[in-house]
Amino acid sequence: MSETTMEHYVRAALALQGYAFDEQHIAEIALQFSRIATIAEAVLSVPLPPDAEPAPVYRP
């Protein structure tokens, strides 16, 4: 996701939640989301073997 797309996403999400931040904070939030997206891309790019099993889910 490009920086401008990320910033648009952040602005829309903040508006939907009723938050109002100044331009500096919006830029910082968009930067953090960009960093998270970069980490997620690296994790998701690793192929899983066909026999990989999902982690167990605790259900009391």
HTML snippet that shows the backbone in 3Dmol.js (N, CA, C, O; Angstrom):
<script src="https://3Dmol.org/build/3Dmol-min.js"></script>
<div id="view" style="width:600px;height:400px;position:relative"></div>
<script>
const pdb = `
ATOM      1  N   MET A   1       0.861  -1.176   0.000  1.00  0.00           N
ATOM      2  CA  MET A   1       0.000   0.000   0.000  1.00  0.00           C
ATOM      3  C   MET A   1       0.899   1.227   0.000  1.00  0.00           C
ATOM      4  O   MET A   1       1.831   1.321   0.799  1.00  0.00           O
ATOM      5  N   SER A   2       0.624   2.154  -0.883  1.00  0.00           N
ATOM      6  CA  SER A   2       1.455   3.351  -0.969  1.00  0.00           C
ATOM      7  C   SER A   2       1.192   4.277   0.213  1.00  0.00           C
ATOM      8  O   SER A   2       0.195   4.141   0.922  1.00  0.00           O
ATOM      9  N   GLU A   3       2.106   5.215   0.406  1.00  0.00           N
ATOM     10  CA  GLU A   3       1.976   6.157   1.532  1.00  0.00           C
ATOM     11  C   GLU A   3       0.678   6.959   1.431  1.00  0.00           C
ATOM     12  O   GLU A   3      -0.019   7.143   2.430  1.00  0.00           O
ATOM     13  N   THR A   4       0.354   7.432   0.236  1.00  0.00           N
ATOM     14  CA  THR A   4      -0.855   8.244   0.107  1.00  0.00           C
ATOM     15  C   THR A   4      -2.096   7.398   0.346  1.00  0.00           C
ATOM     16  O   THR A   4      -3.054   7.866   0.961  1.00  0.00           O
ATOM     17  N   THR A   5      -2.092   6.150  -0.137  1.00  0.00           N
ATOM     18  CA  THR A   5      -3.229   5.265   0.110  1.00  0.00           C
ATOM     19  C   THR A   5      -3.349   4.975   1.593  1.00  0.00           C
ATOM     20  O   THR A   5      -4.453   4.970   2.138  1.00  0.00           O
ATOM     21  N   MET A   6      -2.218   4.734   2.255  1.00  0.00           N
ATOM     22  CA  MET A   6      -2.232   4.461   3.692  1.00  0.00           C
ATOM     23  C   MET A   6      -2.758   5.670   4.457  1.00  0.00           C
ATOM     24  O   MET A   6      -3.541   5.520   5.395  1.00  0.00           O
ATOM     25  N   GLU A   7      -2.337   6.848   4.066  1.00  0.00           N
ATOM     26  CA  GLU A   7      -2.798   8.047   4.758  1.00  0.00           C
ATOM     27  C   GLU A   7      -4.299   8.244   4.550  1.00  0.00           C
ATOM     28  O   GLU A   7      -5.006   8.642   5.476  1.00  0.00           O
ATOM     29  N   HIS A   8      -4.783   7.972   3.354  1.00  0.00           N
ATOM     30  CA  HIS A   8      -6.224   8.070   3.099  1.00  0.00           C
ATOM     31  C   HIS A   8      -6.992   7.066   3.961  1.00  0.00           C
ATOM     32  O   HIS A   8      -8.040   7.383   4.524  1.00  0.00           O
ATOM     33  N   TYR A   9      -6.449   5.853   4.052  1.00  0.00           N
ATOM     34  CA  TYR A   9      -7.058   4.828   4.889  1.00  0.00           C
ATOM     35  C   TYR A   9      -7.106   5.276   6.352  1.00  0.00           C
ATOM     36  O   TYR A   9      -8.135   5.152   7.016  1.00  0.00           O
ATOM     37  N   VAL A  10      -5.983   5.798   6.841  1.00  0.00           N
ATOM     38  CA  VAL A  10      -5.909   6.249   8.230  1.00  0.00           C
ATOM     39  C   VAL A  10      -6.911   7.377   8.478  1.00  0.00           C
ATOM     40  O   VAL A  10      -7.620   7.374   9.485  1.00  0.00           O
ATOM     41  N   ARG A  11      -6.965   8.320   7.574  1.00  0.00           N
ATOM     42  CA  ARG A  11      -7.912   9.436   7.735  1.00  0.00           C
ATOM     43  C   ARG A  11      -9.356   8.931   7.773  1.00  0.00           C
ATOM     44  O   ARG A  11     -10.151   9.373   8.603  1.00  0.00           O
ATOM     45  N   ALA A  12      -9.689   8.008   6.876  1.00  0.00           N
ATOM     46  CA  ALA A  12     -11.057   7.474   6.838  1.00  0.00           C
ATOM     47  C   ALA A  12     -11.372   6.697   8.111  1.00  0.00           C
ATOM     48  O   ALA A  12     -12.450   6.851   8.686  1.00  0.00           O
ATOM     49  N   ALA A  13     -10.428   5.859   8.551  1.00  0.00           N
ATOM     50  CA  ALA A  13     -10.650   5.068   9.760  1.00  0.00           C
ATOM     51  C   ALA A  13     -10.806   5.959  10.988  1.00  0.00           C
ATOM     52  O   ALA A  13     -11.666   5.705  11.831  1.00  0.00           O
ATOM     53  N   LEU A  14      -9.990   6.990  11.097  1.00  0.00           N
ATOM     54  CA  LEU A  14     -10.097   7.914  12.228  1.00  0.00           C
ATOM     55  C   LEU A  14     -11.429   8.647  12.206  1.00  0.00           C
ATOM     56  O   LEU A  14     -12.067   8.821  13.245  1.00  0.00           O
ATOM     57  N   ALA A  15     -11.845   9.073  11.028  1.00  0.00           N
ATOM     58  CA  ALA A  15     -13.124   9.789  10.907  1.00  0.00           C
ATOM     59  C   ALA A  15     -14.292   8.879  11.288  1.00  0.00           C
ATOM     60  O   ALA A  15     -15.217   9.308  11.978  1.00  0.00           O
ATOM     61  N   LEU A  16     -14.248   7.622  10.838  1.00  0.00           N
ATOM     62  CA  LEU A  16     -15.332   6.690  11.168  1.00  0.00           C
ATOM     63  C   LEU A  16     -15.420   6.417  12.666  1.00  0.00           C
ATOM     64  O   LEU A  16     -16.501   6.157  13.195  1.00  0.00           O
ATOM     65  N   GLN A  17     -14.280   6.477  13.341  1.00  0.00           N
ATOM     66  CA  GLN A  17     -14.260   6.237  14.782  1.00  0.00           C
ATOM     67  C   GLN A  17     -14.485   7.510  15.597  1.00  0.00           C
ATOM     68  O   GLN A  17     -14.587   7.459  16.823  1.00  0.00           O
ATOM     69  N   GLY A  18     -14.562   8.646  14.916  1.00  0.00           N
ATOM     70  CA  GLY A  18     -14.815   9.903  15.600  1.00  0.00           C
ATOM     71  C   GLY A  18     -13.587  10.573  16.185  1.00  0.00           C
ATOM     72  O   GLY A  18     -13.707  11.447  17.044  1.00  0.00           O
ATOM     73  N   TYR A  19     -12.400  10.172  15.728  1.00  0.00           N
ATOM     74  CA  TYR A  19     -11.173  10.779  16.228  1.00  0.00           C
ATOM     75  C   TYR A  19     -10.780  11.970  15.365  1.00  0.00           C
ATOM     76  O   TYR A  19     -11.032  11.995  14.160  1.00  0.00           O
ATOM     77  N   ALA A  20     -10.167  12.943  15.996  1.00  0.00           N
ATOM     78  CA  ALA A  20      -9.655  14.110  15.275  1.00  0.00           C
ATOM     79  C   ALA A  20      -8.222  14.364  15.743  1.00  0.00           C
ATOM     80  O   ALA A  20      -7.995  14.765  16.884  1.00  0.00           O
ATOM     81  N   PHE A  21      -7.270  14.129  14.858  1.00  0.00           N
ATOM     82  CA  PHE A  21      -5.863  14.346  15.164  1.00  0.00           C
ATOM     83  C   PHE A  21      -5.310  15.419  14.251  1.00  0.00           C
ATOM     84  O   PHE A  21      -5.866  15.689  13.186  1.00  0.00           O
ATOM     85  N   ASP A  22      -4.214  16.030  14.669  1.00  0.00           N
ATOM     86  CA  ASP A  22      -3.561  17.012  13.800  1.00  0.00           C
ATOM     87  C   ASP A  22      -2.755  16.280  12.727  1.00  0.00           C
ATOM     88  O   ASP A  22      -2.588  15.062  12.783  1.00  0.00           O
ATOM     89  N   GLU A  23      -2.264  17.034  11.762  1.00  0.00           N
ATOM     90  CA  GLU A  23      -1.568  16.466  10.607  1.00  0.00           C
ATOM     91  C   GLU A  23      -0.341  15.650  11.007  1.00  0.00           C
ATOM     92  O   GLU A  23      -0.060  14.613  10.407  1.00  0.00           O
ATOM     93  N   GLN A  24       0.382  16.115  12.013  1.00  0.00           N
ATOM     94  CA  GLN A  24       1.583  15.402  12.453  1.00  0.00           C
ATOM     95  C   GLN A  24       1.228  14.020  12.994  1.00  0.00           C
ATOM     96  O   GLN A  24       1.888  13.034  12.667  1.00  0.00           O
ATOM     97  N   HIS A  25       0.196  13.949  13.813  1.00  0.00           N
ATOM     98  CA  HIS A  25      -0.198  12.656  14.368  1.00  0.00           C
ATOM     99  C   HIS A  25      -0.744  11.720  13.291  1.00  0.00           C
ATOM    100  O   HIS A  25      -0.486  10.517  13.334  1.00  0.00           O
ATOM    101  N   ILE A  26      -1.479  12.243  12.346  1.00  0.00           N
ATOM    102  CA  ILE A  26      -1.992  11.411  11.256  1.00  0.00           C
ATOM    103  C   ILE A  26      -0.833  10.825  10.455  1.00  0.00           C
ATOM    104  O   ILE A  26      -0.859   9.651  10.088  1.00  0.00           O
ATOM    105  N   ALA A  27       0.176  11.637  10.187  1.00  0.00           N
ATOM    106  CA  ALA A  27       1.353  11.152   9.457  1.00  0.00           C
ATOM    107  C   ALA A  27       2.074  10.064  10.251  1.00  0.00           C
ATOM    108  O   ALA A  27       2.531   9.080   9.670  1.00  0.00           O
ATOM    109  N   GLU A  28       2.181  10.225  11.564  1.00  0.00           N
ATOM    110  CA  GLU A  28       2.842   9.223  12.410  1.00  0.00           C
ATOM    111  C   GLU A  28       2.045   7.919  12.434  1.00  0.00           C
ATOM    112  O   GLU A  28       2.628   6.836  12.380  1.00  0.00           O
ATOM    113  N   ILE A  29       0.733   8.016  12.514  1.00  0.00           N
ATOM    114  CA  ILE A  29      -0.121   6.824  12.514  1.00  0.00           C
ATOM    115  C   ILE A  29       0.019   6.089  11.180  1.00  0.00           C
ATOM    116  O   ILE A  29       0.151   4.865  11.152  1.00  0.00           O
ATOM    117  N   ALA A  30      -0.010   6.841  10.075  1.00  0.00           N
ATOM    118  CA  ALA A  30       0.143   6.231   8.752  1.00  0.00           C
ATOM    119  C   ALA A  30       1.507   5.556   8.629  1.00  0.00           C
ATOM    120  O   ALA A  30       1.608   4.477   8.047  1.00  0.00           O
ATOM    121  N   LEU A  31       2.544   6.170   9.163  1.00  0.00           N
ATOM    122  CA  LEU A  31       3.878   5.585   9.126  1.00  0.00           C
ATOM    123  C   LEU A  31       3.914   4.260   9.890  1.00  0.00           C
ATOM    124  O   LEU A  31       4.486   3.281   9.411  1.00  0.00           O
ATOM    125  N   GLN A  32       3.308   4.227  11.068  1.00  0.00           N
ATOM    126  CA  GLN A  32       3.278   2.991  11.856  1.00  0.00           C
ATOM    127  C   GLN A  32       2.522   1.888  11.117  1.00  0.00           C
ATOM    128  O   GLN A  32       2.968   0.741  11.094  1.00  0.00           O
ATOM    129  N   PHE A  33       1.382   2.226  10.514  1.00  0.00           N
ATOM    130  CA  PHE A  33       0.637   1.227   9.753  1.00  0.00           C
ATOM    131  C   PHE A  33       1.444   0.738   8.562  1.00  0.00           C
ATOM    132  O   PHE A  33       1.376  -0.442   8.219  1.00  0.00           O
ATOM    133  N   SER A  34       2.205   1.615   7.928  1.00  0.00           N
ATOM    134  CA  SER A  34       3.067   1.202   6.812  1.00  0.00           C
ATOM    135  C   SER A  34       4.128   0.226   7.293  1.00  0.00           C
ATOM    136  O   SER A  34       4.427  -0.755   6.612  1.00  0.00           O
ATOM    137  N   ARG A  35       4.689   0.487   8.444  1.00  0.00           N
ATOM    138  CA  ARG A  35       5.692  -0.429   9.010  1.00  0.00           C
ATOM    139  C   ARG A  35       5.078  -1.787   9.317  1.00  0.00           C
ATOM    140  O   ARG A  35       5.677  -2.824   9.035  1.00  0.00           O
ATOM    141  N   ILE A  36       3.883  -1.776   9.896  1.00  0.00           N
ATOM    142  CA  ILE A  36       3.191  -3.034  10.206  1.00  0.00           C
ATOM    143  C   ILE A  36       2.897  -3.807   8.927  1.00  0.00           C
ATOM    144  O   ILE A  36       3.066  -5.026   8.885  1.00  0.00           O
ATOM    145  N   ALA A  37       2.461  -3.108   7.887  1.00  0.00           N
ATOM    146  CA  ALA A  37       2.163  -3.760   6.605  1.00  0.00           C
ATOM    147  C   ALA A  37       3.425  -4.385   6.007  1.00  0.00           C
ATOM    148  O   ALA A  37       3.360  -5.466   5.422  1.00  0.00           O
ATOM    149  N   THR A  38       4.560  -3.719   6.147  1.00  0.00           N
ATOM    150  CA  THR A  38       5.823  -4.257   5.633  1.00  0.00           C
ATOM    151  C   THR A  38       6.196  -5.541   6.370  1.00  0.00           C
ATOM    152  O   THR A  38       6.632  -6.510   5.748  1.00  0.00           O
ATOM    153  N   ILE A  39       6.026  -5.552   7.683  1.00  0.00           N
ATOM    154  CA  ILE A  39       6.310  -6.754   8.470  1.00  0.00           C
ATOM    155  C   ILE A  39       5.360  -7.875   8.065  1.00  0.00           C
ATOM    156  O   ILE A  39       5.787  -9.018   7.904  1.00  0.00           O
ATOM    157  N   ALA A  40       4.082  -7.564   7.898  1.00  0.00           N
ATOM    158  CA  ALA A  40       3.094  -8.575   7.516  1.00  0.00           C
ATOM    159  C   ALA A  40       3.418  -9.171   6.151  1.00  0.00           C
ATOM    160  O   ALA A  40       3.271 -10.377   5.956  1.00  0.00           O
ATOM    161  N   GLU A  41       3.855  -8.348   5.209  1.00  0.00           N
ATOM    162  CA  GLU A  41       4.229  -8.848   3.884  1.00  0.00           C
ATOM    163  C   GLU A  41       5.366  -9.861   3.992  1.00  0.00           C
ATOM    164  O   GLU A  41       5.358 -10.886   3.311  1.00  0.00           O
ATOM    165  N   ALA A  42       6.335  -9.572   4.844  1.00  0.00           N
ATOM    166  CA  ALA A  42       7.462 -10.490   5.010  1.00  0.00           C
ATOM    167  C   ALA A  42       7.002 -11.815   5.605  1.00  0.00           C
ATOM    168  O   ALA A  42       7.450 -12.876   5.171  1.00  0.00           O
ATOM    169  N   VAL A  43       6.126 -11.764   6.578  1.00  0.00           N
ATOM    170  CA  VAL A  43       5.632 -12.984   7.224  1.00  0.00           C
ATOM    171  C   VAL A  43       4.762 -13.781   6.252  1.00  0.00           C
ATOM    172  O   VAL A  43       4.892 -15.002   6.162  1.00  0.00           O
ATOM    173  N   LEU A  44       3.886 -13.105   5.532  1.00  0.00           N
ATOM    174  CA  LEU A  44       2.966 -13.790   4.634  1.00  0.00           C
ATOM    175  C   LEU A  44       3.637 -14.300   3.360  1.00  0.00           C
ATOM    176  O   LEU A  44       3.057 -15.120   2.649  1.00  0.00           O
ATOM    177  N   SER A  45       4.835 -13.833   3.064  1.00  0.00           N
ATOM    178  CA  SER A  45       5.513 -14.276   1.849  1.00  0.00           C
ATOM    179  C   SER A  45       6.173 -15.643   2.008  1.00  0.00           C
ATOM    180  O   SER A  45       6.590 -16.243   1.017  1.00  0.00           O
ATOM    181  N   VAL A  46       6.271 -16.140   3.227  1.00  0.00           N
ATOM    182  CA  VAL A  46       6.879 -17.448   3.465  1.00  0.00           C
ATOM    183  C   VAL A  46       5.834 -18.522   3.174  1.00  0.00           C
ATOM    184  O   VAL A  46       4.790 -18.566   3.826  1.00  0.00           O
ATOM    185  N   PRO A  47       6.108 -19.385   2.202  1.00  0.00           N
ATOM    186  CA  PRO A  47       5.125 -20.422   1.880  1.00  0.00           C
ATOM    187  C   PRO A  47       5.054 -21.482   2.979  1.00  0.00           C
ATOM    188  O   PRO A  47       6.062 -21.850   3.581  1.00  0.00           O
ATOM    189  N   LEU A  48       3.856 -21.951   3.215  1.00  0.00           N
ATOM    190  CA  LEU A  48       3.664 -23.010   4.196  1.00  0.00           C
ATOM    191  C   LEU A  48       3.585 -24.354   3.477  1.00  0.00           C
ATOM    192  O   LEU A  48       3.014 -24.441   2.390  1.00  0.00           O
ATOM    193  N   PRO A  49       4.146 -25.386   4.066  1.00  0.00           N
ATOM    194  CA  PRO A  49       4.034 -26.701   3.439  1.00  0.00           C
ATOM    195  C   PRO A  49       2.576 -27.179   3.494  1.00  0.00           C
ATOM    196  O   PRO A  49       1.823 -26.780   4.383  1.00  0.00           O
ATOM    197  N   PRO A  50       2.191 -28.020   2.558  1.00  0.00           N
ATOM    198  CA  PRO A  50       0.796 -28.488   2.507  1.00  0.00           C
ATOM    199  C   PRO A  50       0.349 -29.210   3.780  1.00  0.00           C
ATOM    200  O   PRO A  50      -0.838 -29.211   4.105  1.00  0.00           O
ATOM    201  N   ASP A  51       1.285 -29.818   4.496  1.00  0.00           N
ATOM    202  CA  ASP A  51       0.905 -30.565   5.697  1.00  0.00           C
ATOM    203  C   ASP A  51       0.949 -29.716   6.969  1.00  0.00           C
ATOM    204  O   ASP A  51       0.812 -30.255   8.067  1.00  0.00           O
ATOM    205  N   ALA A  52       1.136 -28.407   6.844  1.00  0.00           N
ATOM    206  CA  ALA A  52       1.157 -27.526   8.016  1.00  0.00           C
ATOM    207  C   ALA A  52      -0.221 -27.515   8.664  1.00  0.00           C
ATOM    208  O   ALA A  52      -1.247 -27.448   7.987  1.00  0.00           O
ATOM    209  N   GLU A  53      -0.216 -27.582   9.973  1.00  0.00           N
ATOM    210  CA  GLU A  53      -1.470 -27.588  10.708  1.00  0.00           C
ATOM    211  C   GLU A  53      -1.638 -26.271  11.445  1.00  0.00           C
ATOM    212  O   GLU A  53      -0.650 -25.683  11.885  1.00  0.00           O
ATOM    213  N   PRO A  54      -2.869 -25.794  11.590  1.00  0.00           N
ATOM    214  CA  PRO A  54      -3.086 -24.561  12.348  1.00  0.00           C
ATOM    215  C   PRO A  54      -2.788 -24.793  13.830  1.00  0.00           C
ATOM    216  O   PRO A  54      -2.858 -25.917  14.327  1.00  0.00           O
ATOM    217  N   ALA A  55      -2.462 -23.731  14.503  1.00  0.00           N
ATOM    218  CA  ALA A  55      -2.201 -23.814  15.936  1.00  0.00           C
ATOM    219  C   ALA A  55      -3.486 -24.173  16.675  1.00  0.00           C
ATOM    220  O   ALA A  55      -4.574 -23.779  16.257  1.00  0.00           O
ATOM    221  N   PRO A  56      -3.364 -24.907  17.754  1.00  0.00           N
ATOM    222  CA  PRO A  56      -4.565 -25.256  18.505  1.00  0.00           C
ATOM    223  C   PRO A  56      -5.188 -24.007  19.120  1.00  0.00           C
ATOM    224  O   PRO A  56      -4.491 -23.037  19.417  1.00  0.00           O
ATOM    225  N   VAL A  57      -6.489 -24.039  19.303  1.00  0.00           N
ATOM    226  CA  VAL A  57      -7.229 -22.931  19.897  1.00  0.00           C
ATOM    227  C   VAL A  57      -7.728 -23.385  21.257  1.00  0.00           C
ATOM    228  O   VAL A  57      -8.386 -24.419  21.375  1.00  0.00           O
ATOM    229  N   TYR A  58      -7.413 -22.610  22.277  1.00  0.00           N
ATOM    230  CA  TYR A  58      -7.866 -22.949  23.623  1.00  0.00           C
ATOM    231  C   TYR A  58      -9.344 -22.620  23.764  1.00  0.00           C
ATOM    232  O   TYR A  58      -9.773 -21.495  23.506  1.00  0.00           O
ATOM    233  N   ARG A  59     -10.097 -23.595  24.166  1.00  0.00           N
ATOM    234  CA  ARG A  59     -11.541 -23.399  24.423  1.00  0.00           C
ATOM    235  C   ARG A  59     -11.858 -24.007  25.773  1.00  0.00           C
ATOM    236  O   ARG A  59     -11.828 -25.228  25.932  1.00  0.00           O
ATOM    237  N   PRO A  60     -12.163 -23.159  26.750  1.00  0.00           N
ATOM    238  CA  PRO A  60     -12.444 -23.689  28.094  1.00  0.00           C
ATOM    239  C   PRO A  60     -13.742 -24.455  28.159  1.00  0.00           C
ATOM    240  O   PRO A  60     -14.110 -24.958  29.221  1.00  0.00           O
TER     241      PRO A  60
END
`;
const viewer = $3Dmol.createViewer("view");
viewer.addModel(pdb, "pdb");
viewer.setStyle({}, {cartoon: {color: "spectrum"}});
viewer.zoomTo();
viewer.render();
</script>
